[in-house]
Amino acid sequence: METHIKFCGEDVILLCDTRCNLAWGINWRGSKGSFPPKHPGTYEGGHKKPINKIHNKWCARECERSTMVINKACPNCNNDRGIDIYCNHKFHQSMG
């Protein structure tokens, strides 16, 4: 799923696999092998993990199953793809 949003003043695209039922959130993780709860108890900007697969602030800031892309080169990336993972606490790390 993709949603066009404004994040830190930038127009970005929030992408996810719509498997919200498997999302724990980056600040909360249960025991290995178990499934995440419908609501892991974390909030971002007053928003909690969605149950209706509609992106909200929790998805952008907390969900480990989402990422954001921006249509301009990131000054911290050394590639020429034109679209780079947004350099935020979790997104740039996923570049590998």
N, C-alpha and C positions, 0 to 999 in steps of 0.2 A: 504494500500500500504506500502511496506517496501523498504528502500534503505539503503545500507551499506555505511556509511560515516566515516570520521575522524573528531572528535569534541574535541577540547582542547587536542589534542595529543592522544586521545583514539579512538579505533575502536568501533563504536556504530552502532545500527540499528535505523534509523528514521522511525517511524510508524505514519500513519494517516488514517483517514476514507475516504479520497479523496473527501470530501464535501467542497472543497475550496470556493464554492459560499456562504457558511455560516460562513466563517472565517473573523473575524474583525481584529485580531492582538491584542496582549496583551497591547499595548500602545495606542490603539485607539478604542473607543467604541461609537457607535451611540445610538440613542434613543431606548428604549425598544420597542420591537414589530416590528421594522423595519428590513429590510434586509441589510447586509453590502454591500458597494459599490464594484465594480470589483477591484478597487485599492483604499485602504483606505488612501493612502498618506504616508505610512511608508516604509522605506527601511532598509535593513540589508546587510551590505557588498556590497552595490550597487545593491542588488536584491530586487525586489518588489513582492507582492503577485502574485503567478503564475496563469496564465489563462489556462494552458495546462496540469495541474496535473502532473508536473515534479518537484520533490523536488529541492529546492534551499536554499540559506542561510536564506531567509525570513521564510521558513517553519521551519527550525531548531531553529531559535532564536525568532521569533515573533508570529508564529501561535499558537493559543490556542487549536487547534484541533489536534496537533501533540505531540508526546512524543518520547523520546529516551530510549533505553534499552542497557545495557552493560552486557557482560557475565562474570562478576566477582562481588564479594560481595562489596557493598558500605560500607565504614567505618562508615557512619552515620545511617545505617539501622540495625535493630536488627531482621533479619529474615534469613531463610535458603533456600529461593526459588532458589538461584543461579543466577537469573536474577533480577536486581533491576532497578527501574526507575533512570535514571541518575540524580545525585544531581546538579541541576542547578536551577536558580531563580524560574522557574515554575514547573519543572518536579518532584522534590522531594515532593512538596506540594500536587501533585495529588495522592500520596500514601494513603492519608486519614488517 
